[in-house]
């Protein structure tokens, strides 16, 4: 199975968003900056594309649940098993 660069960037962006959340773009841009300082302009360009893809998102980002209103407003007692007080 062959994965081209565009697909690899999309995959890596999803992994970065999942693993690093809001910090993913910053990490990618730092790597791009470090590569540019070392003279690897092609590598820096790829990491900048990754940062742009992280920023763009793909609709599959994990979003916080909005189900808080479904929880009971008062805590219920929970049985811990036989012999609980």
C-alpha positions in Angstrom: 0.0 0.0 0.0 1.4 3.3 -1.0 0.7 6.5 0.9 1.5 9.7 -0.8 2.8 12.8 1.0 -0.7 14.5 1.1 -2.2 11.4 2.7 0.7 11.2 5.1 0.2 14.8 6.2 -3.5 14.2 6.8 -2.8 11.1 8.9 -0.1 12.9 10.8 -2.3 15.9 11.4 -5.1 13.7 12.9 -2.5 11.9 15.1 -1.1 15.2 16.2 -4.5 16.7 17.1 -5.4 13.6 19.0 -2.1 13.3 20.9 -1.3 17.0 21.5 -4.6 18.8 21.1 -4.2 22.5 20.8 -0.4 22.2 21.0 -0.1 20.2 17.8 0.2 23.1 15.5 2.7 24.9 17.7 4.8 21.7 17.8 4.7 21.3 14.0 5.7 25.0 13.5 8.6 24.6 15.9 9.9 21.6 14.0 9.5 23.5 10.8 11.5 26.4 12.3 14.2 24.1 13.6 14.5 22.4 10.2 14.7 25.8 8.4 17.5 26.9 10.7 19.4 23.8 9.9 19.0 24.4 6.1 16.4 21.8 5.4 14.0 23.9 3.5 12.0 21.0 1.9 11.5 19.4 5.3 10.4 22.7 6.8 7.9 23.2 4.0 6.4 19.8 4.8 6.0 20.6 8.5 4.5 23.9 7.6 1.9 22.1 5.4 1.3 19.8 8.4 0.7 22.8 10.6 -1.8 24.2 8.1 -3.6 20.8 7.9 -3.8 20.6 11.7 -5.3 24.1 11.7 -7.7 23.2 9.0 -9.0 20.1 10.7 -11.0 17.4 8.9 -14.3 17.2 10.7 -13.2 14.1 12.7 -11.8 16.0 15.6 -12.8 14.8 19.0 -15.1 17.4 20.5 -16.1 17.7 24.2 -19.3 16.1 25.0 -22.3 18.3 25.5 -24.2 15.7 27.4 -23.7 17.3 30.8 -27.4 18.3 30.9 -28.3 14.6 30.9 -26.6 13.9 34.2 -28.8 13.9 37.3 -28.5 17.2 39.3 -28.2 15.4 42.6 -25.8 12.5 43.2 -27.3 9.1 43.7 -26.0 6.6 46.2 -24.0 3.8 44.6 -24.0 0.4 46.1 -20.6 -1.0 46.6 -21.8 -4.6 47.1 -22.9 -6.8 50.0 -22.5 -5.4 53.5 -22.2 -1.7 52.5 -23.5 0.7 55.0 
